[in-house]
Amino acid sequence: MYRKIVRYLEEWKDSEHRKPLILQGARQVGKTYAILEFGRTHYDNVAYFNFETNPKLSETFAENISPDYLLPILSRIAGQTIVRERTLLVLDEIQLCERALTSLKYFCEEAPAYHVIAAGSLLGVAVNRSQFSFPVGKVDIKTLYPMDMEEFLLAMGETELAGRIRECFAADTPLPAALHDAAMALYRKYLVVGGMPECVKQFAETGDYTLVRHTQDTILTSYLNDMSKYNQLNEIKKTRLTYDNITVQLSKKNTRFQYKLIKKGGRAAEFENAIEWLTLSGIVSQVYRVEQVKKPLENYRDIDAFKIYVSDSGLLCAKKELMPDDILYMAEELDDFKGGMVENYVHIQLTINEYTTYYWESPRGAEIDFVIQREGQLIPLEVKSADNTKAKSLKVYMETYRPSYAIKLSAKNFGFADGKKTVPLYAAFCI
């Protein structure tokens, strides 16, 4: 399956300023597959090492982390010669070996002609919790996320439809009605399947939602296991409680995160470490409120007011134990959850496109779901789960801040009127 990360990897490979690359991201987002596929198609050979499946590797790095020392030994372990510029050297699950992480500094300084990619699922957690000597300034860092809606369309064989969607987004012209309906149906399938590559692959091959749900449940179990394995003992229960509660809070009309909903009398001091762990692991994201919409937005964020979204819409549906048909046909029973679920979906697409998102609230309660900086301008995004797009909050925002335009995401077709760019939900990846 095609992953957009390949474009970045190609640029990294050809860059004169290339450094060892750390590819980070949550478990099961496809880091290893993407790296190995890239190595297979762009190098003569790949020397692959995994610190989780081969714990003894750490002993090699404990002895000496000079490239001159490591390369002959790693070549012997791999059973193939590691050649500068022609071999891709892959160090997987590098968070399990601090010395291997430190060695990247010396590959940068002493052996820059060797192409090295390290991958880590819980690298942020490991570096934060341990006294890691992180090679600051000596590595390139890239985050891989689950597949976005466009990658899902490509995996489903809808290459032409994906191209038409991009054309209509750029021109603000509606898709033909039949294509619009087909794209909306695919969007609802994406909500159920999500963007975890294994789930997308299974669904593309079988169309079996039961098989996909089994895989999603397995991924969720691995997340819970990580919370025990890579966490401080006194934080395990709090982290699990917090993760379980995020999906509950997305069902509330006001999706702002509230500690008291985790447990009665809950406070920030008790649960902030748990939220930090979940964020560093890549399985949730925080979106802060901005008190004023001015550049830079970071200066105006309220650290005490935020929302939390999970990293994958399919895992969200699995965690809520939602029936696929209820999502595919948007059952009325889900009315309380639809808003939070669709917000979560849009946030995923924006995150994959590397936006830092915020939300805005007026003193009288008008709320804009997302504010982003797009092409140098601060743009508000209003998200609706259906085609009822009357948005009083957006009107208040536009009268207050006079943005050059606003984006309204809903089930409606493409268009532009009154300073508002209408974007159907399936096209969020175009933003």
HUHUQUI-V149019 format. One line per field, one symbol per residue. burial: b if it has 24 or more other ideal C-beta (glycine too) atoms within 12 Angstrom, else e. Layout:
burial->???
This chain:
burial->bbbbbbebbeebbeeeebbbbbbbbbbbbbbbbbbbebbeebbeebbbbbbbeeeebbebbeeebebeebbeebeebbeeebeeeebbbbbbbbbbbbbbbbbbbbbbeebeebbbbbbbbbbbbbbeeeebebbeebbbbbbbbbbbbbbbbbbbebeebbebbbebbeeeebbeeebbebbbbbbbbbbbbbbbbbbbbbbbeeeebeebbebbeebbebbbebbebbbeeebeebbbbbbbbbbbbbbeeebbbbbebbeeeeeeeebbbbbbbbbbbbbbbbbbbbeebeeebeeebeeebbbbbbbbbbbbbbbbebebeebeebeeebeebbbbbbbbbbbbbbbbbebbbbbbbbeeeebbbbbbbbeeebbbbbbbbeeebebebbeebbebbebebbbbbbbbbbbeeeebbbbbbbbbbbb
